[in-house]
Amino acid sequence: MKVERYKFEDMAPSEEKIFTVTAITRAIRFTLEETFPSVWVEGEISNYLHHSSGHRYLSLKDENASLKVTVWRSAGQYLKFKPEDGMKVRIFGDITVYEKGGSYQLNARKILPVGVGELEVAFRQLYEKLQKEGLFESSRKKPLPEYPLKVGVVTSLTGAAIRDIIQIARRRNDSVQLVIYPALVQGDTAPLTLISGIEYFNSRDDIDLIIVGRGGGSIEDLWAFNDESLVRTIADSKKPVVSAVGHEIDVTLADLASDLRAPTPSAAAELVIWDKNEFLRYLAESLMTLRRLLAEMTSSRRERLAHLISRPVFIRPESMIREKEQTLDFLRKHLEGAGKLLLEKEKNRLSLVLSRLESLSPLAILSRGYAVLKSLPSGTPIKSVAGLKIDGLVEAILKDGSAVAQIKEIK
């Protein structure tokens, strides 16, 4: 494309030169691009927008002016942190003009926070995000097996970390088997290899726990262990994960998400691999204690048995039986006497009751010459002459029978 360039100051006042909007805009654009080819601009972010296309748009302002900034997707993918409104930053890029909008803007190639490092801001932002999700909660952490027999180790084969782990494992317990998954521990592709190692050990049933680590270094060297995908993989691991990254002063997000954080790879090996000699000493002491307790219990039971055997029932069992037989005979005799006495008493009481019943019996009264009259045919007892009527029939019940009579006269 051929672009005409004009020097406005060289034009005579009488000359009338007519520009198109496109021409004047492009002239301004090329003037700005030549004047400000690549610049650093410092200001405060406002109106930040991360578009679905992947491009980012924001304004950079100070107390007197505002500058539009565009961060193309190709440049934004390398940002370690998320720009936020109110954040003071320095942006490196090219000044240009957006012709359709008729406005100038800065096409950013790099953004750095002012006052703190880019990685520090990224660490803080991701930490706050994952903490709100609960990835660092102690309730999520899984207990480590007390006596693991097979340990998976995800680290570099060439670093000092693996040498330290192997050396300590051999010293503490040569029965514990180490299975090593070689991974990158530094650089942009390191998180993918670390994730692959954790997923591989989760797929094996014979692995008791996993160690993920590397030696110390700067925040840039350890940045792979702050990768969001790696942190989530550690938190979601079915098997316990021990993080052993860097020296004691270095804390990564992988440390916080792991089930146990060891300050160094050597410390991780000391914590995870149980001491065989110490275990054998503990086993020997336990056996001695068990023997002592069994001996004491046997002696106590033997004494108790001797005490029981010394009792008369075991020394002269026949005398005890005879004594009980004698007691039984006495009780039987006493029971028989008491039974007879009780029977006589009840017979006497029954005779008395019978005599009383006989004295009250109507038959006893009839035997003395009395009779009982009943009206016929109703059979109602007649207690008064009022119950009689002339020519009425009555039944007279006597001692040894009854007779029917007709009333002829009532007195």
BATOR-934954 format. One line per field, with one value per residue (C-alpha): residue number from 1; x, y, z; chain. Coordinates in steps of 0.5 Angstrom, whole numbers, plus 2048, in hexadecimal, padded with zeros to 3 digits. Each point is the difference from the previous one (the first is absolute). Example, Ala and Ser with C-alpha at 12.3 -4.5 7.8 and 13.67 -1.06 7.14 Angstrom:
BEGIN
num c(1,2)
x c(819,802)
y c(7F7,807)
z c(810,7FE)
cadena c(A,A)
END
This chain:
BEGIN
num c(1,2,3,4,5,6,7,8,9,10,11,12,13,14,15,16,17,18,19,20,21,22,23,24,25,26,27,28,29,30,31,32,33,34,35,36,37,38,39,40,41,42,43,44,45,46,47,48,49,50,51,52,53,54,55,56,57,58,59,60,61,62,63,64,65,66,67,68,69,70,71,72,73,74,75,76,77,78,79,80,81,82,83,84,85,86,87,88,89,90,91,92,93,94,95,96,97,98,99,100,101,102,103,104,105,106,107,108,109,110,111,112,113,114,115,116,117,118,119,120,121,122,123,124,125,126,127,128,129,130,131,132,133,134,135,136,137,138,139,140,141,142,143,144,145,146,147,148,149,150,151,152,153,154,155,156,157,158,159,160,161,162,163,164,165,166,167,168,169,170,171,172,173,174,175,176,177,178,179,180,181,182,183,184,185,186,187,188,189,190,191,192,193,194,195,196,197,198,199,200,201,202,203,204,205,206,207,208,209,210,211,212,213,214,215,216,217,218,219,220,221,222,223,224,225,226,227,228,229,230,231,232,233,234,235,236,237,238,239,240,241,242,243,244,245,246,247,248,249,250,251,252,253,254,255,256,257,258,259,260,261,262,263,264,265,266,267,268,269,270,271,272,273,274,275,276,277,278,279,280,281,282,283,284,285,286,287,288,289,290,291,292,293,294,295,296,297,298,299,300,301,302,303,304,305,306,307,308,309,310,311,312,313,314,315,316,317,318,319,320,321,322,323,324,325,326,327,328,329,330,331,332,333,334,335,336,337,338,339,340,341,342,343,344,345,346,347,348,349,350,351,352,353,354,355,356,357,358,359,360,361,362,363,364,365,366,367,368,369,370,371,372,373,374,375,376,377,378,379,380,381,382,383,384,385,386,387,388,389,390,391,392,393,394,395,396,397,398,399,400,401,402,403,404,405,406,407,408,409,410,411)
x c(800,803,7FF,801,803,7FF,804,7FA,805,803,7F9,7FF,7FA,7FD,800,7FA,801,7FA,802,7FB,7FF,804,806,800,7FF,805,805,7FF,801,807,802,7FE,804,806,800,7FF,802,800,7FF,7FF,7FA,7FE,7F9,7FA,7FB,7F9,7FA,804,7FC,803,7FC,7FD,805,806,802,800,7FE,801,802,806,7FF,804,7FD,800,7FF,7FD,803,7FD,804,7FF,803,7FF,7FF,807,803,7FB,801,807,7FD,802,7FA,7FA,7FF,7FB,7FD,804,806,806,805,805,7FE,805,7FD,7FF,7FC,7FB,7FA,7F9,7FE,7F9,7FF,804,804,807,802,806,800,803,806,802,7FC,804,7FD,803,803,7FF,803,7FB,801,7FE,7FA,7FE,802,7FB,7FA,800,801,7FA,7FC,802,7FF,7F9,7FE,803,806,805,7FB,803,7F9,802,807,800,804,807,801,804,804,800,803,801,800,800,804,7FF,806,806,805,806,7FF,802,7F9,800,807,7FE,7FA,803,806,7FB,7FC,806,802,7F9,7FD,802,7FA,7FC,800,800,7FD,803,7FC,805,7FD,802,800,801,7FE,7F9,7FF,802,7F9,7FD,806,7FE,7F9,801,804,7FB,7FB,804,801,7F9,7FE,805,7FD,806,803,7FE,802,803,806,801,806,806,806,800,800,7FD,7F9,801,803,7FA,7FB,7FE,7FD,7FC,7FC,7F8,7FF,806,7FD,7F9,803,804,7F9,7FC,805,7FD,807,803,805,806,803,807,802,806,803,7FC,7FF,7FD,7F9,7FC,7F8,802,802,7FA,7FC,803,7FF,806,805,808,805,805,800,805,7FA,7FB,804,801,7F9,7FD,805,7FF,807,801,804,7FC,7FA,804,802,7F9,7FD,806,7FD,7F9,802,803,7FB,7FB,804,800,7F9,7FE,805,7FD,7F9,802,803,7FA,7FB,804,800,7F8,800,804,7FC,7F9,803,802,7F8,7FD,7FB,806,804,7FA,7FB,7FC,7FF,7FD,7FB,7FE,7FF,7FC,7FC,7FF,7FD,7FC,7FD,7FF,7FC,7FC,7FE,7FE,7FC,7FC,7FE,7FE,7FC,7FC,7FF,7FD,7FC,7FD,7FF,7FC,7FC,7FE,7FE,7FC,7FC,7FE,7FE,7FC,7FC,7FF,7FD,7FB,7FE,7FE,7FD,7F8,800,802,7FA,7FC,802,7FE,7F8,800,7FD,802,7FA,800,7FA,7FE,802,805,804,800,802,7FA,802,7FA,7F8,800,803,7FA,7F9,7FA,800,807,805,807,806,802,807,802,806,800,7FB,7FB,7F8,7FB,7FA,7FA,7FE,7FA,800,805,800)
y c(800,807,805,807,804,807,806,805,805,800,802,807,804,801,7F9,7FC,7F9,7FB,7FA,7FA,7FD,7FA,804,804,7FA,7FC,806,801,7F9,7FF,807,7FD,7F9,803,805,7FA,7FA,7FC,803,7FF,803,800,801,7FD,7FB,802,7FD,7F9,7FB,7F9,7FF,7F9,800,800,807,805,807,806,807,802,807,805,806,804,7FB,7F9,7FC,7FA,7F9,7FA,7F9,7FC,7F8,7FE,805,7FF,7F8,802,804,7FD,804,803,807,803,807,805,7FC,804,7FD,802,7FE,7FF,800,804,807,7FF,803,7FC,803,7FE,803,806,7FF,7FE,7FA,7FC,7F9,7FD,7FB,7FF,802,801,802,806,7FF,7F8,7FB,7FD,7F9,802,803,7FA,7FC,804,800,7F9,7FE,804,7FD,7F9,802,802,7F9,7FD,7FC,801,7FE,7FB,7FC,7FE,7FD,7F9,7FC,7FD,7F8,7FF,7FA,801,7FB,803,808,804,805,806,804,801,7FA,805,804,800,7FE,7F9,7FF,802,7FC,7FA,800,801,7FB,7FB,802,800,7FA,7FC,7FC,806,800,807,801,806,804,804,807,807,805,806,804,801,7F9,7FD,800,7FB,7FB,801,7FF,7FA,7FD,801,7FD,7FA,7FE,801,7FB,7FB,7FC,7FE,807,802,808,805,805,806,804,803,804,808,806,806,802,7FF,7F9,7FE,803,7F9,7FE,806,7FE,800,7F9,7FD,802,7FE,7F9,800,801,7FB,7FB,7F9,7FE,805,805,802,807,801,806,805,802,801,808,7FE,7FF,7FE,7FF,7F8,800,803,7FB,7FA,7FB,802,805,7FE,806,7FC,7FA,7FD,801,7FD,7FA,800,801,7FB,7FA,7FD,7FE,7F8,800,804,7FB,7FA,803,802,7F9,7FD,804,7FE,7F9,801,804,7FA,7FB,803,802,7F8,7FE,805,7FD,7F9,801,803,7FB,7FA,804,800,7F9,7FE,804,7FD,7F9,801,801,7FA,7FF,7FD,7FD,7FC,800,7FA,803,806,7FC,7FC,807,802,7F9,801,807,7FD,7FB,805,805,7FA,7FE,807,800,7FA,802,807,7FD,7FB,806,804,7FB,7FE,808,800,7FA,803,807,7FC,7FC,807,803,7FA,800,807,7FF,7FA,804,805,7FB,801,7F8,800,805,7FB,7FA,804,7FF,806,801,805,802,802,803,7FB,800,806,7FD,806,800,802,804,803,7FE,806,7FB,7FB,800,7FB,7FA,802,7FA,800,7FB,7FF,7FD,7FC,7FD,7FA,802,804,801,804,803,804,806,7FF,806,805,803)
z c(800,7FE,806,7FE,806,801,803,802,802,7F9,7FD,7FE,803,7FA,7FE,801,801,801,804,801,807,7FE,7FD,806,805,7FD,800,807,801,7FD,803,807,7FE,7FE,806,805,7FD,807,806,808,803,807,803,803,7FD,7FF,7FC,7FF,7FC,7FE,7FA,7FE,7F9,805,7FF,806,800,805,802,803,804,804,803,7FA,7FA,7FE,7FA,7FD,800,7FC,802,7FB,801,7FE,805,805,801,803,806,806,804,7FF,7FF,804,801,804,7FF,7FF,7FA,7FB,7F9,7FA,7F9,7FA,7FF,7FA,7FE,7FF,7F9,801,806,7FF,807,802,804,803,7FD,806,800,807,807,807,806,804,807,7FF,7FC,7FA,803,807,7FE,7FC,806,805,7FB,7FF,807,802,7FA,803,807,7FF,7FC,807,7FC,806,806,805,7FF,7F9,802,800,805,7FE,801,806,7FD,7F8,7FC,7F9,7FF,7FA,7FF,7FA,7FF,7FC,7FF,7FF,806,807,803,7FD,803,807,800,7FE,805,806,7FD,800,807,803,7FD,7FA,800,7FE,7F8,7FD,7F9,7FC,7FB,7FC,7FF,7FF,806,7FC,7FA,7FD,7FE,807,803,7FB,801,808,7FF,7FB,806,805,7FC,7FE,807,802,7FB,803,806,803,801,808,7FF,7FB,801,7FC,800,7FE,803,802,7FB,7FF,7FF,7F8,801,805,7FC,7FD,807,800,7F9,801,7FD,804,806,7FF,7FE,807,803,7FC,801,803,803,805,7FD,804,7FD,801,7FC,801,807,806,7FE,7FA,800,7F9,7FF,7FF,807,803,7FC,802,805,804,7FE,801,800,7FC,7FC,805,806,7FC,7FF,808,801,7FB,801,806,804,7FF,806,805,7FE,801,807,802,7FE,804,806,7FF,800,806,803,7FE,803,807,800,7FE,805,806,7FD,801,807,802,7FD,803,807,800,7FD,806,805,7FD,801,807,802,804,7FA,7FC,805,803,7FB,803,807,7FD,7FC,807,803,7FB,800,808,7FF,7FA,805,805,7FC,7FD,807,802,7FA,801,807,7FE,7FB,805,805,7FA,7FE,807,801,7F9,802,806,7FD,7FB,805,804,7F9,7FE,807,7FF,7F9,803,806,7FA,7FB,7FF,800,808,801,7FD,804,806,7FD,7FC,7F9,7FA,7FC,7F8,7FC,7FA,7FA,801,806,803,808,804,806,802,800,7FB,7FB,801,7FD,801,7FB,7FE,800,804,800,807,801,806,802,7FC,7FA,7FE,800,7FC,804,7FE,804,804,805,802,807)
cadena c(A,A,A,A,A,A,A,A,A,A,A,A,A,A,A,A,A,A,A,A,A,A,A,A,A,A,A,A,A,A,A,A,A,A,A,A,A,A,A,A,A,A,A,A,A,A,A,A,A,A,A,A,A,A,A,A,A,A,A,A,A,A,A,A,A,A,A,A,A,A,A,A,A,A,A,A,A,A,A,A,A,A,A,A,A,A,A,A,A,A,A,A,A,A,A,A,A,A,A,A,A,A,A,A,A,A,A,A,A,A,A,A,A,A,A,A,A,A,A,A,A,A,A,A,A,A,A,A,A,A,A,A,A,A,A,A,A,A,A,A,A,A,A,A,A,A,A,A,A,A,A,A,A,A,A,A,A,A,A,A,A,A,A,A,A,A,A,A,A,A,A,A,A,A,A,A,A,A,A,A,A,A,A,A,A,A,A,A,A,A,A,A,A,A,A,A,A,A,A,A,A,A,A,A,A,A,A,A,A,A,A,A,A,A,A,A,A,A,A,A,A,A,A,A,A,A,A,A,A,A,A,A,A,A,A,A,A,A,A,A,A,A,A,A,A,A,A,A,A,A,A,A,A,A,A,A,A,A,A,A,A,A,A,A,A,A,A,A,A,A,A,A,A,A,A,A,A,A,A,A,A,A,A,A,A,A,A,A,A,A,A,A,A,A,A,A,A,A,A,A,A,A,A,A,A,A,A,A,A,A,A,A,A,A,A,A,A,A,A,A,A,A,A,A,A,A,A,A,A,A,A,A,A,A,A,A,A,A,A,A,A,A,A,A,A,A,A,A,A,A,A,A,A,A,A,A,A,A,A,A,A,A,A,A,A,A,A,A,A,A,A,A,A,A,A,A,A,A,A,A,A,A,A,A,A,A,A,A,A,A,A,A,A,A,A,A,A,A,A,A,A,A,A,A,A,A,A,A,A,A,A)
END
